[in-house]
């Protein structure tokens, strides 16, 4: 029997959309080795896409970093189904041809979308090409989910939690289309469970030191100041810093010195192991990185967030007592010290709350749904050759 074909449509505006797409693709390979062919593609960066779209996506990091107030205003003003329908019409005009070409060339049996811009274009193309192809959407935000995610075209939406479900229902999505799966993250969080101290040893860390994992990016500022603050914490600590592809931060870290061990990485593919080897995650409030921290059962210290879509992630984390938001270095040092008092009793409580919110199996759940959505026709039986 031929392989089932899964088209996964994503974007490169930020880290989360492509990470979610690759996680589901990997889960398909894990669950159905040599039985699925998956293609992860970004229509905006395809050569035939209108040129106006490409700089918009590539300038996303710059706009949210240097004009956060303007970004927040545009996010809030556009967050309604009425405005979203206007935006969807424009996106469909610009992306319909390349989407149609991709679908006709790859001939998918099922489609998964991990970016809010593509629901409507995919739906319109399928009306012309093949309305029977199932099309699903994995929503990659934890709380304040933009209305653009909830256009009517997808057959099913995979969402993070009850908070997102409320917004989806308000946006007119029928309840039967909604599945609470969690945000898809690497299946390694569910499959590769190792004892924390053993993991530290395998990664070259001190197995017995309290370990903080810092995850940076081009949108995280002052990370080095927070790292330096650990020099004044009474408990012996060690830190792992993943610069997230921020070359300037990476080079600065390599040239810095601290009175405790620091492991520095630039862009790390093996994030699940580093998380599961750590005791605390220090990061910005992105939906994917927070979801990864929760899947690893880590208390999360938020040191930055994006106005608009990431504010809800902050509220979600704090309301469930799975972490804290700090405004400055003094607060950071005080909270770390407070969590470590009395043999870390508070830290253990926060870790339990984090683990209860985590969805380490989300990518596997979605991958199984994609597989189950496709029924391939049986192979034709070969007739035995006629005698004589």
N, C-alpha and C positions, 0 to 999 in steps of 0.2 A: 504494500500500500504506500502511496506517496506521502510525503511529509505534509502536515498541516502548516499553512502559511499565516503568520500573524504580522500585521503591519502596526508598528508602534510609532505614533506621531508625537513629536516633542518640540521643545524650543531651547535656546541657549541664553535666554534672558535670566540671569541668575544661575544658581547651582541646582536648584531643586527639581526642575522639570525633567532634565536629562537624567539626573540621578535616579528618579523614580522610574523612568522608561527603561534604563539599563538594568535596574533591579528586577523588573518583571521579566525582561528578556533572559536574565540569568536564571530566574526561577523556572522559566519554561525549560531551559537546558537541563536544570537539575532534576526536574520532575519527569521530563519526557526526552531523555537523551536520544539524539539521532532520529527523533520523530517530529520535530518542529523546526521550521525555518522562520526566524523572526528578523524583521528589518526595522531598525530604529532610524528615523529620518526627521530632519528639520526642514519643512517646506520653505521657510523664510530664507534660508541660506542656499537654496537650490539656485542654479544659474539662471533659470527662466523667471524667477520671482521678480516683481517690480522693484527697481532699485530703491524706492522710497522706504521699503520695509526693512532692508538690511541695516542701515545706520540706526534706525529706531531700536532694533534689538541690540546691536553692538553698543549703543550709547546708554543702555539701561543702567549699568553700574554707575556710570558718571552722573547721570541725572539724579539717581536716588542718593548719591553721596554728597553732591555739591548743591543740589536744589531740593532738599527734603521737604521744605514747606510747600513748594509748588507741586511736587509729586503727591504729597498728601491731599492737597486740594483737588487735583485732577482725579485722584482715586475716589474720593468721597463724592464728588459731583457726578461721576460716571456710574456710581454704584446703584443702579436701578435697572429693572428689566426694560423700561422704555428706552433709556439711553443705550443700554446694551444691544437692543435690537437694531438701532441705527448703526452702531459700531460693527455689529455682525454683518450687516449688509455691505459695508465698505470692505471688510476683511474678505468676504466671499468674492466680491468683484476682483480683488487683487490676487487671491490665492486659489481660486477655483480651477484654473487651468493646470497649474503645477500639481495640485492635489489630484485632479483627474488623471493626469499623465502618470503620477506615481501609482495610483490604484490600478490603472489599466496595465502598467508594466509589471507590477509585482503580483497582481491577481490574488489579493489576500482572501483567506477564508473568514477572517475576523479582524477587527481594527480596535486598537486601544489608543486613546488620546490622553496626553498628560499636560496639556496647556489649554487655558480657557479660550484662546483665540481661534481654535480650529474646529470646535463643535459644529458650528453652522456651515462652514465650507465643506467639511466631510459629509454632513447630512445632505447638502444640496447635490454634491457629486454622486452620492449613492442613489439618489432619486433617479438619476439618468443612467448610471452604470449598472447597478444591481441593488435594488432596495432590500434584498434578502440577506445581504452581508451584515452580520451583527456588528454594531459599533458601540463601544463602551468608553467611559471617561473615568480616569482616576484623578480626583481632586487633590491637589498637593498643598492645600492650606489647612491649618488646624482649627481656626476659629472665625476670623473676619474674612469670609469668603466672598469675593466679588460676584455680583449678579451675572457677569459675563460667563461664568462657569455653567450657569443653569439654563442654557438654551434647550428647547424641547427635543432636539434631534436624537441624542444618544438613547440607546435601548436600556442602558443601566449606568448608574453613577456609583462609583466606589468612593466612600467618604470616610473622614477621620473619626467622627464621633457624633454624639447627639447634638452638640452645638451647631455643627454644619448641617445636620438634618433639619433643624428648625429653619435655617436660612433657605435651604433647598425647597422646603414646603411653602415658605412665604413667596418664593420665586415661581411657584406654580408647577413644580415637579411632582408628579404622582408618587405617593409613598412606595408603591410597588416597584418603582425604578431605583430605589435607594438601598444600598447595602453598606452597612458600617463595617469596614474592613481594617481601618487604619490607613495611613499613608504608606505606599510601598517603599520599603527600604531593602537593603541587601539581604537576601535569604540567609546569609551567614549568621545574622543575629539569632535566627531560629535554629540553625543546623549545627553551628560550631560552638557548642557550650564547653568551656574549659574552666577549671578552678582559677580564680584570679591570680593567686601567687604563682602558679605554674605558668600562666600566660606571661606574667611579668618577666619571669626568668627566661622564657623562650624569646622575648623581645629585647633582652639585654638590659632590663631594668632591675633595680634592687627589689626582690620579692617582698621585703618587709617594710618598705617606706610608703607612707601615705602619698597617693599619686593623683595629681591634677592634670587633666587633659585640656589644653587650650587649642581651640580651632579658630583660625583667623581667615581672612579673605581681604579682597580689595575694599570691602565696605566696613571693616572692623578697625576702629581707631584706638590708640592708647593701649594696645595689648601689652606692650613691653612694660608700661608703668604698673599694670596689675601684676605682671610676673615678678617685677622687682619687689613688690609689696610682700611677697612670700618670705623674703629674707627676715622679716620681723615676726613671723609666726613661730610660736614656741615648739610645736611638734615638728620633728624631722620630716621634710617633704621632698618629693621629686616631681618634676613637671615634664610633660611631653607637649611640644608645641608643633602643630601642623599649620603651616602658613597659608594653606589653601591656594597655592599658585601665586601668592603675592610675593614676587621676587625681591622687591625692596625690603619688605619685612623679613624675609628669609635671610638675606645677606646681613641685615642689621643684627639679627639674633645670633648668627654665627660669630659675629665679632663682639658679642656681649659676654660678660662674666657674672656669675651669681655665686652665692655661698651655699648652694644646694645643687644637686645634679639636674641638668636640663638636657633633654633629647630633642633635637630640632629636625623637623622634616619640612619639605616644601609642599609638594602635592602628593598625598599618600592614598594609594588604592586600598590599602588594608585597614581602613578606618574601623570596621567592626572589632577586630582584635585589640586595637589600641583602646577603644572604648571599654571593652569588657575587662581590660587589664587595669582600668582606672577607678578612682573612688569618687571623683567629681568632674563634671564637664563645665568648662568656662567658654562661652561663645555668645554670638548674637542670636536673636530670636527667630531665625528662619524656620519655616515649617519642617523642612527635611532634617536639619541638624538637631532640632528639638525632638523630632520623632525618633531619630537614632539614639539620642541620649535616653529617652524614655524606654526604648526597647532594651537598652543595656541596663536599665534600672539605676541610672545615675542621678543624684541630686544635680540640678542644673543652675549655675550662676550666670545670669544674663548680664552682659556688660554693654550691649547695644541692641537697637531694634530699628526697623524701618517704619517710618510713619505710615499709617494706613493699615496695610495688610498684616504687618507683624505685631501691631499693638494687641490684637486679639490673642496672638500666641502668648504674649506676656500675661494677659488676664487669665488665660486658660491654665497656664502653669502655676501661677500664684494662687488661684482659687482652689486648686487641688493640692496645694502645699507640697508641690514636687520640686520646688526650687525658689530662687530669689532674684530680684532685680537690684543691681547696685548702680549708683549714680556717680561714684567717685572711688578713688583708691582707698580712702579711709574706710568707707563702708565695706568694700571688698575684704580688706584685712580683718575687720571686725567680725564679719559674718563667717569667714573661714575659721577664725579662732573660736567663735561661739559654737559652731557646728562640731568642733573637735573636743569641746569640754565634756567632762564626765564620761570619759571613755567613748566619746562619739555617739552618745545615745540619741541625740537629735538628728545627727546625720543618718543613722540607721532608720529612723522614722521617715525621713524625707526620701530615702532610697526605696523604702517599701511603697510609698505613695507613687513614686515615679514608675516603679515596675508595674503597679496596678494599671497605670494609664498606657503602658507600652503595648505595641502591636508588632512584635517581631516577625509574625507569620504573614503580614499583609501581602507582600509580593507573591508568596506561595498561594494564598487564597485567590488572588486575582488571576494568576497564571492558570490555576485549575479551572476557574470560570471561563477563561478564554478557550482552553482545551475542550471543555464540556459543551461550549456553544457551537462547535463544529462537528457535524456528522458527515464524514466522507462516504461517498458511495462505495459499495464493496467492489473489490477487484473482479473483473470479468473472469469467469472460469474458462480455462483452456480445455477445449474438447480433445479427447484422445484421437490420435491419427486413425484414419479409416484403415481397416485391414485390407491387405492386398494392394 
